[in-house]
Amino acid sequence: MRSFANMTVLAPADGYETANAVRACLDYPGPVYIRIGRGFEQTVYEGEDYDFAIGKAVTMHEGSDITVIACGPCVLYAVEAAKALQESKGIAVSVLNQHKIQPLDKAASLAAVHDTRKIITAENHNVIGGLGSAVAEVIAEGGKSCRLKRLGLPDTFAIVGITEDLYNIYK
């Protein structure tokens, strides 16, 4: 979807963010594609009453060692992993919810590179052409350098199934 001209691509983290995204799309100029899950995802936000704006990445967890830039249901897993790493290893992980994949919140991604210089992207999508690719493009075009690891589905025809089973298959 990123390759369609003037297309805005959103990947909300949960039902609350999806509701906010749908409302925001009513007044948004141009076409918008919202990639949603199956409706069984756990919630990340505690309600719909937070400062949502299409295109504004949200810091979900503060840290100074590594930044995980995530979208969709991977945001929850990234926050849980950040908390676990802080408690068990003392590694401070920042988690950035980048719900707008196209066009990306470039400033937030570049700030993350500046802050930690170690970026992991996490998405429940093919690593080719998704969030990881968008972040890599922003870093390269911004003339920045950092360590980057893209987590997501391999470049293959993925199977269909129960979400938890798929995470175990493609981990």
Protein Blocks (a to p, Z undefined) as FASTA:
>chain_A
ZZpghiacdddfblmlmmmmmmmmmmpgcjddddddehpaccfbfbjbdcddehiacdfb
dcfkbccddehjllmmmmmmmmmmmmmnopacdddddfbfbdcdfklmmmmmmmnopacd
dddddfehplmlmmmmmmmmnopacddddddddddddddddfklmmmmmZZ
